[in-house]
Amino acid sequence: MKQSRIRNFCIVAHIDHGKSTLADRLIECTSTLQKREMREQVLDTMDLERERGITIKLNAVRMTYTAKSGDEHELNLIDTPGHVDFTYEVSRSLAACEGAVLVVDASQGIQAQTLSNLFLAMEADLEIIPVLNKIDLPASEPEKRAEEIGDLLGIDPDSILRVSAKAGDGVPELLEEIVTRVPAPRGNPKDHLRALIFDSYYDRYRGAIPSIRVIDGELKPGMRIAFGSHLQDSYEVAEVGYLQLGQIKAKKLTAGEVGYVVANTRGVGETRVGDTIVDDDHHPDQMLAGYLEINPMVFAGIYTTDTTQYEGLRDALEKLQLNDASLHFEPETSVALGFGFRCGFLGLLHMDIIRERLEREFNLDLIATVPNVEYHVDKTDGTIEIIENPTRLPTDASVERVREPYVKSRITCPADYIGPIMTLGQERRGVYVGMHYLDQERVQFEWEFPLSEIILDFYDRLKTISRGYAAMDYEFLEYRASNLAKLDMLINGEPIDAFSVIIHRDKAYDWGRRIAKKLRELIPRQLFEVVIQAAIHQNVIARERVAPLRKNVTAKCYGGDITRKRKLLEKQKEGKKRMKQVGSVEIPQEAFLAVLQLD
C-alpha cells in the first residue's frame, strides 16, 4: 500500500459513549470480519472488559476500505479506553496516529473525560473529527449537542457527523470523512529504521512482542535490530506483521504502518513502551520522543495468601508491567501478611483491574491492603522524605509538617444536582473553585480535592447522588500541608500494619470506629476475648470487642456449695488470660477486602 493511502486514527470518548460499538461497525462496514464472526465489543479481547462493559487495554486493527473515488486505503484503528484511570493508554495511542474520532453521546453531551481526551488529542496535533453518537435514542438532542461541540471546537455545528453506532447509520460517511480529513503519515520509507513501541505483551513461547508504529525506514525478517534504551544488544527479526484481531504475518512493515515484531527478546524488561526500535547497523542521531514518565497516584500493598507464590507474583507483575507501563511496584514486607509488593496505580479502578488480572491470568490468590497516596514529610533539618507506606511515617519531633497531594477536578452534571454535589465536595475537604453553566440544563464544577479523599468511594457516591448523570475527571495539582496523622488498628494490643492509614485528624475517629465495627463482625470468636482498637500514637480513639466462646464448666455441678462453682469459674478465667497471652488471632481475607468497601 502506498504511504499516501495509509490512515492511522484512534477513537476517543468519555466512558460509555459508544466508542467500542462504533469500532465494531467500522470493522463490519470494511468487511474486516464477516457478519457471522462479529460479536459485541470485538476489540475488547479480555474477559474483564466484556464483563464490565469497559475498554481497559488499547487494541489495534487494520482495515481495508475502498473510498468513493475508487482508491483502496489502509486504515489502522487504535481503540482506546474511556475511563480516567486509563488516560495513559489513550496518550500512547495518540502518539501512533495522525487523526482522532471524538465520539460524544447525543443524549448526554460533552462530559469531563470528553474534554480531557480532546485536549490530549489537540496537544498531539491530531486532526479531530467530532461525531455525535446514539442519535436514534428517544432522549437524544443532536442539534443542541452539535452546538455545544461547535462552540468548543470553533466549527460549524452542521458539519458534525451524526451516527448511530448500534444501527450503523452514518458509519459509511464517517469512513469517507476519515479518508478525506486524516492526513497520510509523514516519514521516509528509504531512511534508516525508526519505530515507536506503543504497546507490548509477553508470549511464553516467543518472548516479549512489541506493537509498533514504523516512523521511518522499513522492518523485515532477517534484519538485526536494537532498542534505543540498550543499543549494545542486537536481535534478529524472526517475524513481522499487522494486527487484524490476531497477528497476520507480512513480508515487511514500511514507514507509516502499524504492526508487531517478533525478535526473540526473552527478557521482560527489554521491550519497554515508548522505546525506539532501530537498525543495528545504523543508529540514528535522534531517538523518538516516546512518552512522558507517568507518576502513580494510588498505592497499595499486594500479597499472596500462600507464601510459596511470592516468586510467581514477582514474575506476574513484571509481565503485566510490560503490558501496562503505568504499573509500578517494589518489594515490601508486612508483619501481618509476610512478603509482598508495594504497587503504584493510576486510580482505584486501575488497582482493581490489576488485582483481578493477576488472579485470573496467573492463578494467584491475593490480598490487597487499604489504598493510600504518596505523602511528603518536611523535616526540621530541611530534608523531604517521601512516604508511600503509612507504617513508615515518622512520628518523632523531627517532623515539621506532612503534605498530601491535591488534584484539580472537573465535575459535569445536570443543574438539578448542584446542592448534593456541593455537600459531597465539602464533606471530602474540597476547595470550591467555581461553577459555570454549559447550557441551560448542565453545569461544570471546578474543585480542588485532597487525592486521598476521592480514591476510595467518591466516584460511586457521585454517581449515586446524581442518579448516574454526573461525570468526573481530575489531574494532579500540587502538594499541600494538612493536619494529618497515622491511624493504627490494634488487635489485642498488636498493630496490624495492613490496616494502617494516614488520615486527616478530623476524620480519624469516624474512620477508626467504622473499621473496628467491621472487624468485630468479621473476626471469628476465639476461646479468649479479642479487643479491637483504633489508635493515633498511643491514644485509643475507638474500641470494640469480640466476646470469647465460653464452655459451661459448671454444668457438671448439681447442688452443693456455691464455692465449688466459683472455684471452677476462677480456674477458667485464669486459663483464658493465659491463652490470650500466647494465642494469635487469625484475620480472615474478607476483612482486608471489606475495608475497601466501607460506605
Secondary structure by P-SEA (a helix, b strand, c coil): cccccccccccccccccaaaaaaaaaaaaaccccccccccccccccaaaaaaccccbbbbbbbbbbccccbbbbbbbbbbbccccaaaaaaaaaaacccccccccccccccaaaaaaaaaaaaaccbbbbbbcccccccccaaaaaaaaaaaaccccccbbbbccccccaaaaaaaaaacccccccccccccbbbbbcbbbbbccccbbbbbbbccccccccbbbbbcccccbbbbbcbbbbbcccccccccccccccccccccccccccccccbbbbcccccccccccccccccccbbbbbbbccccaaaaaaaaaaaaaaacccbbbbbbbbcccccccccccccaaaaaaaaaaaaacccccccccbbbbbbbbbccccbbbbbcccccccccccccbbbbbbbbbbbbbcccaaaaaaaaaaaacccccccccccccbbbbbbbbccccccccaaaaaaaaacccccbbbbbbbccccbbbbbbbbccccccccccccccccaaaaaaaaaaaaaaaccccccbbbbbbbbccccccbbbbbbccccccccccccccaaaaaaaaaaaaaaaaaaaacbbbbbcaaaaaaaaacc
